Amino acid sequence: MRPEAAEAVRHVSTTCWGNPSSVHADGRRARGVIDEARATLARLIGAASPSEIVFVASATEANHLALAGVTSMAGDPWRLITSAVEHPSVLGAATRLAESGRVELDILEVDRHGRVDPAHLVERLDTLRPGVRGLVSIIHGNNETGVLQPIAALTRAAHSAGALVHVDGTQSMGRVPVELGGDDGADLLTLSSHKLGGPRGAGALYVRRGAPLRAALDGGHQERGRRAGTEATGAIAGFVAAVDCALSDLRVEAPRIRALTEALCDGVIGAVPGAHVVAEAAPRLPNTLAIAFPECRGDELLAALDLAGISVASGSACASGSLEPSHVLLAMGLSERVARSVVRFSLGWSTQAHDIELVLKQLPAIVARCREFNADGLGG
């Protein structure tokens, strides 16, 4: 967690413990913290009004609220168009909505770089039947590969067809510019606290004024009736403090992180025979690097690196423990064998050059041992 976020959590948690929905003094103080945080976040991301911000507990909740909240509105039926490389929270929510009969689900294929062709989206939107409304949900920066979607072109295409657009900006906010204004801007945008160095347990859904949204949780009337449940005042304050830091530092921090990522990439490729970058030719987030290590298994490398004090991921962190190859990598055309060999390296605001040096010192020998282990028939 960023120090600024940790301090915001500490301060609010020790001085504003009242229920923000209560009218007594303690409650009013807590409500003031949330109102200030909402206004600050709206200003930071370029929202037209603080009322367009809905605080939630996680990006997963924000994604579910966006998809279910829009398509559950009374009136015309909906077609939900998404891609094959979305985060499991989007694909899971979309599948459940389709199984319930509430939406028609249309999943777009991606090219070998993991990107959606805007022309394919136009083709799907052209097939919308009269009376059926469209909702397009696309991840901006992929959580496994870092690949950036052509989000402005996809949004323009959707808006031209009268469809709404939800963008999962969990990975991209604070790492690359995210635009909300004009025809290129999303109607709904998911944000997450801990991806920016804020506390876990907080996130937000931006909802453009006029976009239809029904609460996914019944209960109280918090968040203007769009999200029931007592707000986590301290976590929200820490979340917004982290966003403020990330966006204030973006022009300096993004090039610094990209340089570290490139140094890591060059070092790994130069030292490990056969290793190659996934979607190397595609535009990617500055902090995410997915590398395939043929003749190794990603989960075995993960365990060995963990013992060396290096934390990496194999596939999505939300799918930790799954024995299935990544759906993202399979959608990009990688074989199951290659997909199982991919390890994702993620850098953050606290990553320094000595961290890269540690990885480059340890990794080549670990990969060599893994390959020898598998060559002897001892590996999985």
C-alpha positions, -999 to +999 in steps of 0.1 A: +000+000+000+012+035-007+021+054+024-004+082+015-032+056+013-022+039+045-022+072+063-057+081+050-070+047+061-054+051+096-067+087+100-103+080+089-105+047+108-095+064+141-114+097+137-146+089+116-159+056+127-196+066+126-221+051+101-222+075+071-259+070+069-265+082+105-275+118+112-255+121+144-222+140+145-201+109+141-221+098+111-220+133+095-182+133+098-180+100+080-204+112+054-183+142+048-152+120+042-171+100+016-186+131-001-151+146-003-136+114-017-164+111-043-158+147-054-120+141-056-123+109-076-148+125-100-123+154-106-093+131-110-109+109-136-127+137-154-163+128-145-189+155-150-203+152-115-195+134-082-229+117-085-215+096-114-193+077-089-206+046-071-183+032-044-182-006-042-161-032-024-140-045-054-136-044-092-154-078-094-185-062-077-182-032-100-181-054-131-212-074-119-230-042-111-223-027-145-235-058-165-264-068-143-274-033-133-278-021-169-294-052-184-319-056-156-336-023-163-372-028-174-380-023-210-363-036-241-342-068-241-304-066-242-276-081-261-243-081-242-212-081-264-179-088-247-146-105-257-130-138-251-101-123-231-121-106-204-114-110-167-133-140-152-156-116-132-169-102-165-172-135-183-187-151-153-213-124-149-221-124-186-225-162-187-249-161-157-270-134-172-272-154-205-282-186-186-309-167-168-324-156-202-320-120-193-295-112-221-283-125-255-245-131-251-222-124-279-184-131-274-159-115-298-128-134-308-094-118-307-064-119-329-031-136-321-021-104-302-052-106-280-069-076-295-105-071-307-109-058-343-133-028-342-146-040-376-158-072-360-176-052-333-193-032-360-204-064-378-220-077-346-237-044-338-251-043-373-270-075-365-289-060-335-326-067-340-351-039-337-360-034-301-329-050-287-304-027-269-267-032-269-242-032-241-205-037-250-181-047-222-144-046-229-113-047-207-089-019-214-056-034-202-056-072-200-048-085-165-027-114-178-009-101-209-011-063-204-024-060-240-043-027-245-075-028-265-082-001-292-108+012-267-115+046-284-123+029-317-144+002-300-163+029-280-170+050-311-183+020-330-206+011-301-219+046-296-225+050-333-248+020-331-266+033-300-250+008-277-237+015-242-201+008-233-186-006-201-148-006-198-130-026-172-102-001-163-089-021-133-054-026-147-051+006-167-061+034-144-030+051-131-007+033-156-020+048-189-044+076-197-080+067-194-104+091-212-141+096-203-151+126-224-167+127-258-178+098-281-146+079-272-155+078-235-171+049-216-206+050-202-194+028-173-159+023-160-146-001-134-118+010-110-100-010-082-082+003-052-054-022-045-042-022-082-031+014-075-015+009-041-047+015-021-063-008+004-082-040-006-119-038-001-127-007-022-134+001-058-157+022-078-180+022-108-182+053-129-217+057-144-222+084-169-252+106-161-283+092-178-270+057-182-295+032-169-285+013-138-304-008-112-289-019-079-276-054-079-279-056-041-311-049-022-311-033+012-303+003+022-303+033+000-266+040+000-249+053-031-281+070-044-299+037-043-274+020-066-254+000-041-268-011-008-245-016+022-227+006+047-197+023+029-162+014+041-152+049+049-115+042+056-110+020+026-127+046+003-104+074+017-073+052+011-085+043-024-089+079-035-056+089-019-040+061-040-057+073-072-045+108-065-009+097-061-010+074-092-024+100-115-002+128-101+029+106-108+017+091-141+039+112-165+070+103-145+061+069-132+049+052-164+082+057-183+101+046-152+081+014-149+082+007-186+120+010-185+122-015-157+098-038-176+119-036-207+151-043-187+135-074-172+123-085-207+156-080-223+174-098-195+151-128-195+151-132-233+189-129-234+195-154-206+168-180-211+169-199-244+135-203-261+117-178-238+095-154-257+071-126-248+034-131-253+018-105-276+052-088-281+041-067-310+009-054-293+006-022-273+008-032-237+006-018-202+040-005-190+040-028-159+029-062-172+051-088-189+039-123-198+067-147-209+064-182-222+091-207-210+088-238-233+095-271-216+085-257-183+052-254-164+042-220-152+030-233-118+063-251-112+082-219-120+059-199-098+066-222-068+104-221-074+105-184-078+084-180-046+110-200-027+135-175-040+115-146-027+100-136-060+062-133-064+049-139-099+016-153-113+006-180-137-025-169-155-050-147-136-044-142-099-081-147-094-078-182-109-049-192-086-049-229-080-067-237-112-052-265-133-068-253-165-047-233-190-055-196-192-086-188-213-070-156-224-039-174-239-060-200-255-082-174-271-051-158-286-043-191-303-016-205-280-015-242-276-024-257-242+013-267-237+026-232-244-002-216-224+008-236-193+044-224-196+035-187-193+045-166-163+033-131-157+056-105-141+038-074-127+057-043-116+043-016-093+050+018-078+074+003-053+094-018-078+130-008-081+160-018-102+173-042-075+141-062-078+148-067-115+184-077-108+172-103-083+149-119-108+176-119-135+200-135-110+177-163-100+155-170-130+179-186-155+190-213-131+154-220-120+142-224-155+172-248-163+163-269-132+127-270-143+135-281-178+159-308-165+132-320-141+107-323-169+132-339-193+137-367-167+100-374-168+095-362-132+075-331-140+037-329-145 
